[in-house]
């Protein structure tokens, strides 16, 4: 039997038209109208000559400082890549893991032991490299399957990662091609930031499955009521950070880092395979000019280099999350005293991506900024493990609210196969407006690297994340499958 349905708090998506351009398809709930400045920027973006479809604005829409494009958006082009339509750090993403534990296993002592092990195994920063340069190249070329082999994971779990954890599987670049589009400093950054969670809004959270809203989808995902799952957020870390800034000018880059990057960009773009003065001038225009939106023709030599760099960052991100999965398994074995303990990947997907995708009857370049890829059943391969239900998407709230697992529907093509990657900003808005209440008797143990003693965070009610998830349901993009409640979180 299916669990409780979500209350409808949304209307149908609406297309906001611009004076010129494609307009913006807005998905919003009763309490989540788009921020005016963010909507105004997206209307302007929709009028740029390369944009091939209405820009998508999702309910958690917000505009972060020093980023060119608002978050929770998707922009499609026909023949150009525009790096600043997405984040400079490609393949920041989410992973959901199933565990053999139940809620009754999460005693305070077990959680303290587990978090101590995690902090030792996954440090806040590394003084010694985790990889050699050849290993960095291997993970950039082959992605999650290569890391799964090294870190003791079931290779079959890679089928539950988008693209099988390797976006370069069809391109098949050799090692020389990988190295040619990077510089030595980027490779070295990849040696140190591997098997890493990172800082900022990245996290590792233990949750309990509280509601099975779609029983069949939960069965196929291996989720059961009361089961403990782990959700974590990390990506391509320093390697992706560097690549995204080496290939285009970004507002987010500090002036100090901009000076450091300049000479690296000169060596990478102007002194390597530039093709004479005309090639140097073209690369200067593509990679150095101080413009918010630079469009690079996808089929051009520079476009092909850029495409490979995006794939490298994506694969490194998939490999990084596979490695973190292996280390979580190792920490759980240590804390539980069980050397045979196994955890499994339920789903892994990124929310900062640029790639060619089939949208309806067109093949477009889809740029997502803090929006997850939601592929419905009919668009998945016939042998995909989630072919009958659609690809799962994790929608975290905050460490004081529930999160959701949703499954994509075929109607997601209307949103460029995109849904919100989370509801954090919406929770903040609801809390400021007094729309949330404290939930008695529920709390999250928040662990950090700075102190061994956890902070106890009292929970808030779920109206904010419920509204975000209900928008996806009403819009025909995805349906809710399970609700999870946080118990403990590790933050840098």
C-alpha positions as a printed Julia matrix, in Angstrom:
492×3 Matrix{Float64}:
  0.0    0.0     0.0
  1.25   3.45   -0.86
  1.84   6.03    1.87
  0.26   9.46    2.35
  0.05  11.8    -0.61
  1.48  15.32   -0.49
 -0.93  18.21   -0.15
 -1.34  20.14   -3.4
  0.03  23.65   -2.91
  0.84  24.6    -6.5
 -0.66  25.66   -9.74
  0.39  24.68  -13.25
  3.76  25.91  -14.56
  3.55  29.17  -16.45
  5.56  30.67  -19.27
  6.71  34.21  -18.54
  7.42  35.88  -21.87
 10.13  38.42  -22.51
 10.07  41.4   -24.86
 12.39  39.29  -26.98
 13.56  35.74  -26.59
 12.19  32.4   -25.54
 10.81  33.4   -22.15
 11.03  31.55  -18.84
  9.02  28.49  -17.81
  8.37  29.07  -14.12
  7.61  26.25  -11.69
  6.52  27.72   -8.36
  4.33  27.04   -5.36
  2.01  29.22   -3.32
  4.83  30.4    -1.07
  7.72  30.14   -3.55
  7.26  32.91   -6.12
 10.46  33.58   -8.11
 12.77  36.24   -6.74
 12.25  39.3    -8.98
 15.95  39.89   -9.67
 16.51  36.23  -10.55
 13.51  36.15  -12.87
 14.6   39.39  -14.53
 18.06  37.93  -15.21
 16.55  34.74  -16.68
 14.24  36.73  -18.95
 17.31  38.56  -20.23
 19.17  35.27  -20.7
 16.23  33.87  -22.67
 16.83  36.57  -25.27
 20.45  35.64  -25.94
 20.87  34.41  -29.53
 22.08  30.91  -28.62
 19.15  29.97  -26.37
 16.95  27.37  -28.09
 14.07  26.8   -25.63
 12.35  28.57  -22.75
 14.66  28.89  -19.77
 13.52  26.74  -16.83
 13.12  28.27  -13.34
 12.44  25.79  -10.53
 10.82  26.55   -7.15
 14.08  26.82   -5.15
 15.19  29.57   -7.56
 17.69  32.01   -6.06
 20.68  34.04   -7.19
 23.96  33.58   -5.36
 26.49  36.35   -5.12
 29.06  36.58   -7.92
 27.47  33.93  -10.13
 26.28  34.86  -13.59
 23.17  32.66  -13.67
 20.69  32.0   -10.84
 20.51  28.58   -9.17
 17.75  26.02   -9.8
 17.72  26.73  -13.52
 18.24  24.97  -16.84
 19.16  26.62  -20.14
 19.29  24.86  -23.53
 21.23  25.86  -26.62
 21.31  24.29  -30.06
 24.94  24.5   -31.1
 26.93  26.47  -28.49
 28.34  25.8   -25.04
 28.0   28.68  -22.58
 29.97  27.72  -19.44
 28.52  30.47  -17.24
 24.98  29.11  -17.67
 26.18  26.53  -15.11
 28.52  26.46  -12.12
 32.29  26.82  -12.61
 32.7   23.53  -10.68
 31.12  20.81  -12.81
 29.5   17.69  -11.34
 28.8   18.85   -7.87
 26.29  16.15   -7.01
 24.44  13.89   -4.61
 24.69  10.21   -3.7
 22.18   8.09   -1.77
 23.37   4.87   -0.13
 21.39   2.02    1.37
 22.7    0.43    4.57
 21.82  -2.71    6.57
 21.08  -0.63    9.68
 17.74   0.23   11.2
 16.84   3.25   13.28
 17.34   1.24   16.47
 21.03   0.79   15.58
 21.73   4.53   15.68
 22.65   4.85   19.33
 24.59   7.91   20.45
 27.68   5.78   20.99
 27.47   4.2    17.55
 27.06   7.63   15.92
 30.01   9.05   17.87
 32.19   6.08   16.85
 31.07   6.27   13.22
 31.7   10.0    12.92
 35.12   9.63   14.53
 35.99   6.98   11.94
 34.65   9.11    9.08
 36.71  12.11   10.16
 39.84   9.94   10.22
 39.18   8.2     6.91
 37.84  11.27    5.04
 39.9   14.2     6.37
 38.96  17.85    6.04
 42.13  18.46    4.05
 45.06  16.33    2.89
 48.73  17.1     3.51
 49.8   14.14    1.37
 48.42  13.26   -2.07
 45.76  10.55   -2.25
 46.59   9.69   -5.88
 49.43   9.64   -8.34
 49.1   11.64  -11.57
 48.47   8.48  -13.59
 45.58   7.6   -11.26
 44.09  11.08  -11.66
 44.16  10.64  -15.43
 42.57   7.2   -15.12
 39.66   8.5   -13.05
 39.21  11.46  -15.4
 39.03   9.07  -18.32
 36.96   6.23  -16.81
 34.97   7.77  -13.93
 33.15   5.81  -11.23
 33.73   2.25  -12.55
 37.5    2.64  -12.08
 37.06   3.96   -8.53
 34.52   1.26   -7.64
 37.11  -1.37   -8.51
 39.72   0.18   -6.22
 37.44   0.98   -3.27
 35.7   -2.37   -2.92
 32.27  -1.55   -4.33
 29.96  -3.79   -6.32
 30.66  -2.89   -9.99
 26.98  -3.45  -10.72
 26.12  -0.44   -8.59
 27.56   1.83  -11.28
 24.43   1.16  -13.35
 22.54   3.25  -10.76
 24.78   6.25  -11.4
 23.72   8.58  -14.21
 25.65   7.8   -17.41
 26.98   4.72  -15.63
 29.41   7.1   -13.92
 31.35   7.73  -17.15
 30.24  10.49  -19.53
 33.24   9.84  -21.8
 32.4    6.19  -22.5
 31.48   6.91  -26.13
 34.22   9.48  -26.74
 36.93   7.14  -25.41
 39.78   9.65  -25.09
 43.26   8.31  -24.49
 45.52   9.47  -21.67
 47.35  11.93  -23.93
 44.06  13.62  -24.89
 43.11  13.94  -21.22
 46.42  15.53  -20.26
 46.39  17.88  -23.25
 43.31  19.79  -22.04
 44.59  20.2   -18.47
 47.71  21.65  -16.92
 50.08  20.17  -14.36
 48.64  22.24  -11.49
 45.16  20.91  -12.28
 46.45  17.33  -12.2
 48.16  18.01   -8.88
 44.95  19.47   -7.46
 43.27  16.18   -8.41
 45.88  14.24   -6.44
 44.96  15.98   -3.17
 41.19  16.52   -3.39
 40.17  12.93   -4.1
 38.0   10.82   -1.74
 36.87  14.1    -0.32
 33.63  15.72    0.85
 34.85  19.31    0.92
 33.46  22.4     2.6
 30.75  24.96    2.0
 27.33  23.35    1.68
 28.75  19.85    1.22
 27.71  17.29    3.81
 27.35  13.63    4.77
 24.06  12.81    6.48
 22.57   9.68    8.03
 18.81   9.51    7.58
 15.95   7.17    8.43
 13.29   6.29    5.85
 10.03   7.41    7.47
  7.41   7.25    4.68
  7.11   4.92    1.69
  4.98   7.13   -0.54
  5.42   4.95   -3.65
  5.81   1.39   -2.41
  6.8   -0.11   -5.77
  9.44   2.52   -6.46
 10.86   2.01   -2.96
 10.97  -1.75   -3.49
 12.99  -1.33   -6.68
 15.33   1.12   -4.98
 15.79  -1.25   -2.03
 14.3    1.15    0.52
 12.19   0.03    3.48
 10.48   1.78    6.37
 12.84   2.46    9.28
 15.93   1.75    7.19
 19.03   3.91    7.61
 20.37   5.55    4.45
 23.32   7.86    3.88
 23.07  10.92    1.66
 26.12  12.96    0.8
 26.96  15.98   -1.33
 30.33  16.46   -3.02
 31.75  16.72   -6.51
 34.83  17.3    -8.64
 36.45  19.41   -5.9
 39.7   21.29   -6.7
 40.21  19.64  -10.07
 36.77  20.7   -11.3
 37.16  24.09   -9.63
 40.35  24.74  -11.59
 39.09  23.41  -14.93
 35.97  25.55  -14.8
 38.06  28.68  -14.32
 40.77  27.79  -16.8
 38.26  27.63  -19.68
 36.25  30.79  -19.07
 36.24  34.06  -17.11
 34.06  33.79  -13.99
 32.85  36.52  -11.67
 33.22  34.18   -8.69
 37.02  33.96   -9.05
 38.81  36.18   -6.57
 41.26  38.78   -7.88
 44.13  36.9    -6.23
 43.2   33.62   -7.91
 42.54  35.43  -11.17
 46.16  36.6   -11.25
 47.38  33.09  -10.51
 45.15  31.58  -13.17
 46.14  34.07  -15.88
 49.59  32.63  -16.57
 48.27  29.09  -16.31
 45.68  29.98  -18.96
 48.37  31.52  -21.15
 50.39  28.3   -21.08
 47.32  26.07  -21.58
 45.53  28.01  -24.31
 48.03  30.25  -26.06
 51.27  28.28  -25.9
 49.83  24.8   -26.51
 48.38  23.68  -29.88
 46.96  27.14  -30.6
 47.4   26.93  -34.38
 49.19  30.19  -35.0
 48.19  33.8   -34.38
 44.59  33.39  -35.54
 44.12  30.45  -33.18
 45.63  32.42  -30.3
 43.28  35.31  -30.98
 40.28  32.97  -31.08
 41.28  31.33  -27.82
 41.82  34.71  -26.21
 38.27  35.62  -27.16
 36.86  32.31  -25.92
 38.78  31.88  -22.67
 40.09  35.25  -21.49
 37.6   38.01  -22.27
 35.81  39.56  -19.29
 32.27  38.8   -20.43
 29.55  37.17  -18.37
 28.36  34.95  -21.23
 30.77  33.66  -23.85
 29.33  31.12  -26.3
 31.75  28.65  -27.88
 30.6   26.72  -30.98
 30.35  23.09  -29.87
 31.76  21.57  -33.04
 34.75  23.87  -33.28
 38.24  22.84  -32.11
 37.84  25.02  -29.01
 34.37  23.61  -28.43
 35.69  20.05  -28.57
 38.45  20.89  -26.06
 35.87  22.49  -23.79
 33.55  19.49  -24.11
 36.37  17.14  -23.13
 37.26  19.33  -20.13
 33.62  19.18  -18.97
 33.64  15.4   -19.3
 36.89  15.16  -17.35
 35.45  17.17  -14.45
 32.26  15.09  -14.52
 34.12  11.78  -14.46
 36.4   12.91  -11.65
 33.29  13.88   -9.68
 31.66  10.46  -10.21
 34.9    8.75   -9.24
 35.23  10.94   -6.15
 31.74  10.03   -4.94
 32.42   6.33   -5.6
 35.59   6.6    -3.52
 33.71   8.36   -0.69
 31.14   5.55   -0.82
 33.9    3.0    -0.33
 35.3    4.97    2.61
 31.85   5.27    4.22
 31.54   1.49    3.95
 34.95   1.12    5.6
 33.97   3.47    8.45
 30.67   1.66    9.01
 32.47  -1.68    9.17
 34.82  -0.3    11.79
 32.06   1.28   13.9
 29.83  -1.81   13.73
 32.63  -4.34   14.1
 31.48  -6.15   10.94
 34.12  -6.75    8.28
 31.55  -8.13    5.8
 29.12  -5.19    6.01
 27.94  -3.96    2.6
 26.29  -0.74    1.51
 24.8   -0.07   -1.91
 24.33   2.89   -4.22
 20.65   3.75   -4.63
 21.35   6.66   -6.98
 24.09   9.14   -7.85
 23.57  12.22   -9.97
 25.02  15.65  -10.51
 23.34  19.04  -10.38
 25.9   21.23  -12.19
 26.26  19.87  -15.7
 26.61  20.81  -19.36
 26.0   18.15  -21.98
 24.14  17.09  -25.12
 20.74  15.55  -24.39
 17.63  14.5   -26.25
 14.77  16.87  -25.41
 11.62  15.85  -27.27
 12.59  15.6   -30.93
 15.71  17.77  -30.58
 19.26  17.21  -29.41
 20.29  20.23  -27.35
 23.08  21.36  -25.07
 21.48  21.48  -21.63
 23.17  23.64  -18.99
 21.98  23.01  -15.43
 22.87  25.21  -12.49
 22.01  23.58   -9.18
 19.31  21.52  -10.85
 19.28  17.73  -11.01
 18.78  15.65  -14.15
 15.4   13.87  -14.04
 15.05  11.18  -16.71
 11.62   9.54  -16.99
 11.04   5.84  -17.7
 10.7    6.01  -21.49
 13.97   7.95  -21.89
 16.02   5.37  -19.95
 17.67   2.4   -21.73
 15.63  -0.81  -21.77
 18.14  -2.54  -19.47
 18.37   0.28  -16.94
 17.56  -0.83  -13.36
 15.01   2.0   -13.03
 13.41   1.68  -16.46
  9.98   0.94  -14.96
  9.87   3.88  -12.53
 12.18   6.64  -13.8
 15.53   7.71  -12.41
 15.53   8.57   -8.68
 16.48  12.1    -7.62
 17.46  13.12   -4.1
 15.91  16.37   -2.86
 17.53  17.26    0.46
 15.95  19.82    2.75
 18.29  20.88    5.54
 19.77  18.99    8.49
 16.73  20.19   10.48
 14.03  19.01    8.04
 13.13  15.9     6.09
 14.47  15.12    2.65
 12.72  13.32   -0.21
 13.55  10.77   -2.87
 11.51  11.38   -5.99
 11.39   9.48   -9.28
 11.32  11.2   -12.65
  8.29  11.11  -14.95
  8.2   11.42  -18.72
  6.72  14.91  -18.38
 10.13  16.14  -17.24
 10.99  16.9   -20.87
  8.98  20.12  -20.37
 11.57  21.26  -17.8
 14.54  20.15  -19.91
 14.57  16.98  -17.74
 15.38  19.1   -14.68
 14.14  19.3   -11.09
 15.33  21.06   -7.95
 18.5   19.59   -6.43
 17.36  20.62   -2.96
 15.16  22.95   -0.95
 17.64  24.68    1.34
 16.9   28.23    0.24
 13.17  27.56    0.35
 13.44  26.29    3.93
 15.27  29.5     4.85
 12.54  31.61    3.22
  9.77  29.72    5.0
 11.55  30.0     8.35
 12.04  33.76    7.97
  8.35  34.11    7.11
  7.3   32.14   10.21
  5.79  29.32    8.15
  7.64  26.5     9.94
  7.21  25.16   13.46
  9.59  23.32   15.76
  9.02  19.57   15.99
  9.23  18.34   19.55
 11.3   15.23   20.29
 13.24  15.19   17.0
 16.78  16.43   16.53
 19.91  15.97   14.42
 23.37  15.39   15.86
 25.64  17.76   13.91
 29.3   16.74   13.85
 32.15  18.87   12.52
 35.89  18.49   12.12
 36.47  21.23   14.69
 34.98  19.46   17.72
 34.39  15.81   18.69
 31.18  16.72   20.55
 28.06  17.05   18.39
 25.7   20.0    18.37
 22.03  19.04   18.82
 19.76  20.7    16.24
 16.02  20.74   16.88
 13.93  19.83   13.84
 11.56  22.05   11.87
  8.37  21.03   10.11
  8.36  20.05    6.42
  6.06  22.56    4.72
  8.92  24.1     2.7
 10.34  20.95    1.18
  6.85  19.54    0.69
  6.0   22.55   -1.45
  9.11  22.07   -3.59
  8.35  18.37   -4.1
  4.67  19.0    -4.8
  5.61  21.45   -7.57
  7.51  18.65   -9.32
  4.47  16.4    -8.93
  1.91  18.91  -10.17
  4.13  19.85  -13.09
  4.4   16.22  -14.2
  8.18  16.22  -13.66
  8.53  13.62  -10.88
  6.56  11.94   -8.12
  7.49  11.52   -4.48
  8.71   8.02   -3.57
 10.06   8.28   -0.01
 10.55  10.72    2.81
 13.67  10.53    5.0
 14.47  12.17    8.36
 18.0   13.28    9.33
 19.59  11.76   12.43
 23.24  12.82   12.18
 25.28  14.97    9.82
 28.99  15.59    9.25
 29.97  19.05    8.0
 33.41  20.49    7.32
